[in-house]
Amino acid sequence: MILTSFAIFPIELVWFPGLTLKTAMAPLGLVMLLINFARQRRSVLDSGFLWVGIWAAAVSFISFVSITYNDTNDNSFTGYFISMLVWVCAAYVAVSAIKAVHGTVSVNLVANYLIAMCVAQCVLAFVISQVPSIENLVNSIFLTGSKEMTKGRLYGIGAGLDIAGLRFMAVLSIIIYMVTHLSEKEEKKYSLLYIAAFFIIALIGNMISRSTVFGVFISLAYLIIASIFKFSQKDIIKRIWKKFLLLMGALILGVIVLYQANSSFRNSMHFGFEGFFSLYEKGQWEVSSNNSLIWMLKNIKPENTRTWIIGDGYCGDPNNDPYYIGPQPKGGYYMGTDVGYMRFIFYFGVIGTLIFMIYFYQVACVCGSYFPKYKDMFFLILVCNFIGWIKVSTDIFCVFALFLAVHLVMETTNVDKIGLSQKYLIDD
């Protein structure tokens, strides 16, 4: 579970700033991968991975074209192909460890690890907020962000801000998919655990990043759709709704008690659910970050056709370019916008943005082709990614990478078994 966390969240040690543990895992994963395929004397890439690589390279290429055309030095996405390989190789280490422990690996098993890891991050974030000694210990080992960035919000180990929010969105959708596809026997044993995990991530995840709430809405929408169209599992879904509402009632009671008794929890609740408190106290929905987001969407747009087509070659803080003479941006982003889609357009235009979107669509399709039973789940993750871009430019390829790694590990195992069978056949 720790390795899964390393593969998903950008965890940095105090002693090695700038080097995430995911990046440290990637070379090991690459060596393991190359050794396994060399031992089997076959190609490393199948057609699915080849298409993912081609579209990742296309993202890097259009980024290079944009910064070359615009004469800038912002390399935010020129190395995206390498980033994709790093995520996959790090995920390969985590999934290989899961297989070593269990003797087998599957989408279901890896999804369970992903869920458990996110629950652990949320629980840890809550403990950090309540126990100063643990907070000091975590801060002395891991980089958790500046006090200004973490003020008013919870944080785990590497799990903070909107980076955590998008991952929590994806995991919430995975939970709802998993719980609606349980057999009758599995539903009786595991549905309460899944639903409890959902509420823990939904509650504490919003205190870490308010983007998590989008995952709640997406998940509930899928649950409602499943309730309408899954006739064969009507009784199971009916029981799921009963347990869902029962746990929600228990959660509300627990939250009310904590809200009254714990000032730190009360402050975190006000941050995580600012809109609901505003609606209750003022009669209207107001969230400071949402107001800022809406203003950005309305007022910060490209002013010329060239920018719309190929961008201006800037995504991050343009002041890092010694030759930049444009307007001073707010918040450290070009043109002062944090909206994901607009940052992409300003960086490599509509062309680059469409290529980036097609890349993620291709990744979801490849995962779906590897594991047809889970196509809906991969579609939900894709929806989370595209909705998340309305707010930030962070993507959630790392979640897809785990399932791509499942295919790689399973493929290796299957080939080993085939080779072993052939050996015995020849020997006989």
Secondary structure per residue as TSV (DSSP state, phi and psi in degrees):
chain	resnum	aa	ss	phi	psi
A	1	M	-	360.0	-35.7
A	2	I	H	-64.6	-43.6
A	3	L	H	-63.9	-36.7
A	4	T	H	-62.1	-40.9
A	5	S	H	-64.2	-41.0
A	6	F	H	-61.0	-37.6
A	7	A	H	-75.4	-21.9
A	8	I	H	-101.0	-42.3
A	9	F	S	-104.2	146.2
A	10	P	-	-78.2	77.3
A	11	I	-	-87.1	126.3
A	12	E	B	-121.9	138.0
A	13	L	B	-84.4	149.6
A	14	V	T	-58.8	-35.7
A	15	W	T	-77.9	-16.8
A	16	F	S	-131.5	65.4
A	17	P	T	-61.9	139.0
A	18	G	T	93.3	-14.4
A	19	L	-	-109.7	108.4
A	20	T	B	-80.3	153.7
A	21	L	H	-67.0	-25.6
A	22	K	H	-62.4	-42.4
A	23	T	H	-67.0	-34.6
A	24	A	H	-69.3	-32.5
A	25	M	H	-74.6	-28.9
A	26	A	H	-58.6	-45.3
A	27	P	H	-59.5	-38.5
A	28	L	H	-62.9	-43.4
A	29	G	H	-62.4	-40.3
A	30	L	H	-64.0	-43.8
A	31	V	H	-62.8	-45.6
A	32	M	H	-58.9	-43.4
A	33	L	H	-64.7	-46.7
A	34	L	H	-65.4	-39.3
A	35	I	H	-63.6	-44.3
A	36	N	H	-62.4	-42.4
A	37	F	H	-75.5	-33.5
A	38	A	H	-66.5	-39.3
A	39	R	H	-62.5	-30.7
A	40	Q	H	-91.9	-5.2
A	41	R	T	54.9	53.7
A	42	R	S	-147.0	172.2
A	43	S	-	-65.2	146.0
A	44	V	S	-73.2	-38.2
A	45	L	-	-106.9	135.7
A	46	D	-	-95.3	-179.0
A	47	S	H	-63.9	-34.2
A	48	G	H	-62.9	-50.5
A	49	F	H	-64.8	-33.1
A	50	L	H	-62.1	-43.5
A	51	W	H	-67.2	-39.0
A	52	V	H	-61.1	-44.2
A	53	G	H	-63.9	-40.3
A	54	I	H	-62.0	-45.9
A	55	W	H	-71.5	-32.7
A	56	A	H	-64.8	-40.4
A	57	A	H	-65.4	-34.5
A	58	A	H	-64.5	-37.6
A	59	V	H	-62.9	-44.7
A	60	S	H	-63.8	-40.2
A	61	F	H	-66.5	-46.4
A	62	I	H	-66.3	-29.7
A	63	S	H	-65.6	-43.9
A	64	F	H	-63.6	-41.1
A	65	V	H	-61.4	-43.1
A	66	S	H	-64.6	-48.2
A	67	I	H	-71.6	-27.4
A	68	T	H	-72.3	-45.6
A	69	Y	H	-63.3	-40.2
A	70	N	H	-90.4	-3.0
A	71	D	T	56.7	54.9
A	72	T	-	-121.0	171.0
A	73	N	-	-118.6	24.8
A	74	D	-	-86.7	104.2
A	75	N	-	-98.6	33.8
A	76	S	T	-54.2	-38.4
A	77	F	T	-126.2	5.9
A	78	T	T	-66.7	-25.8
A	79	G	T	-100.6	23.8
A	80	Y	H	-63.7	-33.4
A	81	F	H	-59.4	-43.3
A	82	I	H	-66.5	-40.2
A	83	S	H	-59.9	-40.8
A	84	M	H	-60.9	-43.6
A	85	L	H	-64.6	-39.0
A	86	V	H	-61.9	-46.0
A	87	W	H	-60.6	-44.8
A	88	V	H	-66.3	-42.6
A	89	C	H	-67.0	-40.0
A	90	A	H	-64.0	-41.6
A	91	A	H	-64.2	-34.9
A	92	Y	H	-61.4	-38.1
A	93	V	H	-63.9	-47.8
A	94	A	H	-62.5	-45.8
A	95	V	H	-69.1	-36.1
A	96	S	H	-63.7	-37.2
A	97	A	H	-65.5	-40.4
A	98	I	H	-61.6	-43.2
A	99	K	H	-65.2	-38.7
A	100	A	H	-63.1	-36.1
A	101	V	H	-75.2	-44.1
A	102	H	H	-96.5	-14.6
A	103	G	S	79.3	-1.4
A	104	T	-	-155.0	169.2
A	105	V	-	-149.3	146.8
A	106	S	-	-156.6	165.5
A	107	V	H	-59.8	-41.9
A	108	N	H	-60.7	-45.5
A	109	L	H	-65.6	-45.5
A	110	V	H	-66.3	-38.3
A	111	A	H	-61.0	-39.8
A	112	N	H	-64.1	-40.1
A	113	Y	H	-63.8	-40.6
A	114	L	H	-62.4	-42.8
A	115	I	H	-64.8	-48.7
A	116	A	H	-61.2	-38.3
A	117	M	H	-65.1	-41.4
A	118	C	H	-68.9	-36.7
A	119	V	H	-62.4	-43.7
A	120	A	H	-62.1	-40.4
A	121	Q	H	-63.0	-40.0
A	122	C	H	-67.5	-44.3
A	123	V	H	-62.8	-42.6
A	124	L	H	-61.6	-41.7
A	125	A	H	-60.2	-41.2
A	126	F	H	-66.1	-42.9
A	127	V	H	-63.4	-41.6
A	128	I	H	-59.1	-39.6
A	129	S	H	-70.9	-20.2
A	130	Q	H	-103.8	-23.5
A	131	V	-	-120.5	102.5
A	132	P	H	-56.3	-36.8
A	133	S	H	-64.4	-39.0
A	134	I	H	-71.5	-37.1
A	135	E	H	-59.4	-45.9
A	136	N	H	-65.0	-38.3
A	137	L	H	-64.7	-47.3
A	138	V	H	-61.8	-44.2
A	139	N	H	-68.3	-23.1
A	140	S	H	-81.2	-15.8
A	141	I	H	-108.9	-40.7
A	142	F	B	-116.2	148.5
A	143	L	-	-80.2	121.5
A	144	T	-	-114.4	6.9
A	145	G	-	98.3	164.0
A	146	S	-	-70.1	157.9
A	147	K	H	-60.5	-33.0
A	148	E	H	-65.8	-37.8
A	149	M	H	-76.4	-31.0
A	150	T	H	-96.3	-1.3
A	151	K	T	-62.1	126.0
A	152	G	T	84.1	-7.0
A	153	R	S	-126.6	156.9
A	154	L	-	-82.9	164.8
A	155	Y	-	-155.4	147.9
A	156	G	-	-104.4	-148.1
A	157	I	S	-96.0	101.8
A	158	G	S	79.1	-8.4
A	159	A	-	-101.4	97.0
A	160	G	-	-156.1	163.2
A	161	L	H	55.0	-156.1
A	162	D	H	-74.3	-17.4
A	163	I	H	-59.3	-46.4
A	164	A	H	-68.8	-38.1
A	165	G	H	-57.5	-45.4
A	166	L	H	-68.0	-37.2
A	167	R	H	-67.3	-39.5
A	168	F	H	-64.9	-38.2
A	169	M	H	-55.6	-49.1
A	170	A	H	-62.8	-42.6
A	171	V	H	-68.5	-37.4
A	172	L	H	-60.5	-41.5
A	173	S	H	-67.9	-34.4
A	174	I	H	-64.9	-41.9
A	175	I	H	-59.2	-48.1
A	176	I	H	-65.6	-38.1
A	177	Y	H	-61.8	-46.8
A	178	M	H	-61.5	-44.7
A	179	V	H	-70.9	-26.9
A	180	T	T	-85.8	-1.9
A	181	H	T	-119.7	21.4
A	182	L	-	-79.8	147.1
A	183	S	-	-73.7	170.9
A	184	E	H	-60.8	-39.8
A	185	K	H	-68.0	-43.1
A	186	E	H	-66.3	-36.4
A	187	E	H	-60.7	-41.0
A	188	K	H	-66.3	-32.0
A	189	K	H	-88.5	-37.3
A	190	Y	H	-117.8	-14.5
A	191	S	H	-61.4	-38.9
A	192	L	H	-62.9	-37.4
A	193	L	H	-65.1	-44.8
A	194	Y	H	-62.4	-45.5
A	195	I	H	-66.5	-39.1
A	196	A	H	-62.3	-41.9
A	197	A	H	-61.5	-40.8
A	198	F	H	-58.3	-47.4
A	199	F	H	-70.6	-34.8
A	200	I	H	-63.2	-46.0
A	201	I	H	-69.7	-39.9
A	202	A	H	-62.9	-40.7
A	203	L	H	-76.3	-61.4
A	204	I	H	-73.3	-32.4
A	205	G	H	-58.7	-37.6
A	206	N	H	-68.7	-27.4
A	207	M	H	-74.7	-20.5
A	208	I	H	-87.2	-47.5
A	209	S	-	-150.0	126.2
A	210	R	T	-71.9	-7.9
A	211	S	T	-64.3	-23.2
A	212	T	H	-55.4	-30.6
A	213	V	H	-61.8	-29.2
A	214	F	H	-62.5	-37.2
A	215	G	H	-64.4	-35.3
A	216	V	H	-62.7	-46.6
A	217	F	H	-64.6	-43.2
A	218	I	H	-62.4	-43.2
A	219	S	H	-65.5	-44.8
A	220	L	H	-64.6	-36.8
A	221	A	H	-62.0	-41.9
A	222	Y	H	-67.3	-39.4
A	223	L	H	-62.6	-40.0
A	224	I	H	-66.0	-43.5
A	225	I	H	-62.7	-43.0
A	226	A	H	-63.0	-35.5
A	227	S	H	-64.7	-31.3
A	228	I	H	-82.4	-40.7
A	229	F	H	-103.5	-16.8
A	230	K	-	-88.1	74.6
A	231	F	G	-64.3	-35.6
A	232	S	G	-68.3	-21.1
A	233	Q	G	-116.5	28.7
A	234	K	H	-58.3	-45.1
A	235	D	H	-66.4	-39.7
A	236	I	H	-63.7	-46.5
A	237	I	H	-67.1	-32.8
A	238	K	H	-62.8	-41.5
A	239	R	H	-68.3	-34.9
A	240	I	H	-62.6	-42.9
A	241	W	H	-61.8	-40.2
A	242	K	H	-62.7	-45.1
A	243	K	H	-67.9	-36.7
A	244	F	H	-60.3	-49.2
A	245	L	H	-69.0	-35.4
A	246	L	H	-63.9	-48.1
A	247	L	H	-66.9	-35.4
A	248	M	H	-63.5	-40.4
A	249	G	H	-63.3	-42.7
A	250	A	H	-64.6	-39.1
A	251	L	H	-64.1	-43.6
A	252	I	H	-60.5	-42.3
A	253	L	H	-63.0	-44.3
A	254	G	H	-62.9	-40.7
A	255	V	H	-64.1	-40.8
A	256	I	H	-61.5	-43.3
A	257	V	H	-63.6	-48.3
A	258	L	H	-64.3	-38.5
A	259	Y	H	-60.5	-39.2
A	260	Q	H	-76.4	-32.3
A	261	A	H	-96.6	-20.5
A	262	N	-	-127.6	112.5
A	263	S	H	-67.0	-36.1
A	264	S	H	-64.1	-43.9
A	265	F	H	-64.6	-37.5
A	266	R	H	-62.4	-43.0
A	267	N	H	-64.8	-40.4
A	268	S	H	-66.0	-37.3
A	269	M	H	-63.3	-41.4
A	270	H	H	-64.2	-36.0
A	271	F	H	-70.2	-50.8
A	272	G	H	-68.3	-30.8
A	273	F	T	-126.1	44.0
A	274	E	H	-56.3	-40.7
A	275	G	H	-63.3	-42.1
A	276	F	H	-67.2	-39.7
A	277	F	H	-66.7	-37.8
A	278	S	H	-64.6	-40.9
A	279	L	H	-63.8	-39.2
A	280	Y	H	-72.8	-41.5
A	281	E	H	-85.9	-35.1
A	282	K	H	-113.5	-10.9
A	283	G	S	81.0	9.2
A	284	Q	S	-146.4	149.9
A	285	W	-	-80.3	116.9
A	286	E	-	-137.7	123.4
A	287	V	-	-131.8	124.4
A	288	S	H	-56.0	-44.2
A	289	S	H	-68.0	-35.4
A	290	N	H	-67.8	-39.3
A	291	N	H	-61.7	-41.8
A	292	S	H	-65.0	-40.2
A	293	L	H	-63.1	-45.5
A	294	I	H	-62.4	-40.5
A	295	W	H	-62.1	-42.8
A	296	M	H	-62.2	-43.9
A	297	L	H	-63.1	-34.6
A	298	K	H	-80.6	-34.9
A	299	N	H	-111.9	-21.8
A	300	I	-	-108.1	100.3
A	301	K	-	-140.8	157.4
A	302	P	-	-58.1	143.8
A	303	E	-	-102.6	-3.5
A	304	N	S	-141.4	160.8
A	305	T	H	-64.6	-37.8
A	306	R	H	-58.3	-43.1
A	307	T	H	-64.5	-41.8
A	308	W	H	-59.1	-37.5
A	309	I	H	-80.1	-53.7
A	310	I	H	-121.2	-1.3
A	311	G	-	80.8	-179.0
A	312	D	-	-105.5	-2.4
A	313	G	S	81.1	13.0
A	314	Y	-	-123.6	136.0
A	315	C	-	-126.3	-47.2
A	316	G	S	-90.5	-146.6
A	317	D	-	-76.4	113.6
A	318	P	G	-68.3	-16.0
A	319	N	G	-66.2	-13.0
A	320	N	G	-71.4	-15.4
A	321	D	S	-91.2	114.4
A	322	P	T	-62.3	-16.6
A	323	Y	T	-100.2	5.1
A	324	Y	-	-72.8	128.6
A	325	I	-	-127.9	14.6
A	326	G	S	-80.8	-169.7
A	327	P	-	-65.8	148.3
A	328	Q	-	-76.7	118.7
A	329	P	-	-80.8	156.9
A	330	K	S	-97.9	144.2
A	331	G	T	79.7	4.4
A	332	G	T	79.8	13.9
A	333	Y	S	-119.7	148.2
A	334	Y	G	-59.1	132.8
A	335	M	G	63.6	7.2
A	336	G	G	73.6	20.5
A	337	T	-	-110.6	137.0
A	338	D	-	-104.6	1.5
A	339	V	-	-68.8	124.5
A	340	G	H	-55.2	-51.7
A	341	Y	H	-61.0	-40.2
A	342	M	H	-70.8	-34.8
A	343	R	H	-63.9	-39.1
A	344	F	H	-65.1	-43.7
A	345	I	H	-64.5	-42.4
A	346	F	H	-65.1	-27.4
A	347	Y	H	-82.8	-57.8
A	348	F	H	-133.1	25.8
A	349	G	H	70.6	-175.5
A	350	V	H	-64.9	-34.5
A	351	I	H	-60.2	-51.1
A	352	G	H	-64.6	-38.6
A	353	T	H	-63.5	-42.7
A	354	L	H	-65.2	-40.2
A	355	I	H	-61.9	-41.8
A	356	F	H	-63.7	-41.0
A	357	M	H	-67.7	-40.9
A	358	I	H	-64.0	-37.4
A	359	Y	H	-57.0	-47.8
A	360	F	H	-68.9	-36.0
A	361	Y	H	-61.8	-40.9
A	362	Q	H	-64.0	-41.9
A	363	V	H	-60.1	-46.8
A	364	A	H	-62.2	-40.2
A	365	C	H	-65.1	-41.3
A	366	V	H	-64.2	-45.5
A	367	C	H	-59.4	-41.3
A	368	G	H	-65.6	-34.4
A	369	S	H	-71.7	-33.0
A	370	Y	H	-70.8	-38.9
A	371	F	-	-132.1	78.0
A	372	P	G	-56.5	-31.0
A	373	K	G	-61.9	-25.8
A	374	Y	G	-107.4	21.3
A	375	K	H	-56.5	-43.8
A	376	D	H	-60.7	-38.8
A	377	M	H	-63.9	-44.0
A	378	F	H	-67.1	-33.5
A	379	F	H	-64.5	-41.1
A	380	L	H	-62.7	-41.1
A	381	I	H	-62.4	-41.1
A	382	L	H	-61.8	-43.0
A	383	V	H	-61.2	-42.6
A	384	C	H	-58.4	-42.0
A	385	N	H	-62.7	-48.4
A	386	F	H	-68.9	-36.3
A	387	I	H	-71.0	-38.1
A	388	G	H	-59.7	-31.3
A	389	W	T	-68.4	-14.7
A	390	I	T	-64.3	-29.0
A	391	K	T	-102.5	-47.7
A	392	V	-	-135.9	169.3
A	393	S	S	-96.4	2.2
A	394	T	-	-66.7	139.0
A	395	D	-	-111.4	170.9
A	396	I	-	-121.5	41.5
A	397	F	H	-60.8	-30.8
A	398	C	H	-56.1	-31.9
A	399	V	H	-70.4	-45.5
A	400	F	H	-60.5	-37.3
A	401	A	H	-58.3	-36.8
A	402	L	H	-60.3	-40.3
A	403	F	H	-79.6	-29.8
A	404	L	H	-64.0	-38.7
A	405	A	H	-67.0	-33.8
A	406	V	H	-57.7	-44.2
A	407	H	H	-62.0	-43.5
A	408	L	H	-61.9	-45.9
A	409	V	H	-67.0	-42.6
A	410	M	H	-64.6	-38.5
A	411	E	H	-63.0	-42.5
A	412	T	H	-61.9	-44.5
A	413	T	H	-63.5	-43.6
A	414	N	H	-63.8	-41.7
A	415	V	H	-65.3	-40.1
A	416	D	H	-58.5	-44.1
A	417	K	H	-64.8	-41.7
A	418	I	H	-63.0	-45.4
A	419	G	H	-61.1	-41.0
A	420	L	H	-64.6	-42.9
A	421	S	H	-62.8	-42.4
A	422	Q	H	-64.0	-38.7
A	423	K	H	-61.7	-47.8
A	424	Y	H	-63.9	-36.8
A	425	L	H	-63.0	-43.9
A	426	I	H	-65.3	-43.9
A	427	D	H	-61.2	-41.3
A	428	D	-	-63.8	360.0
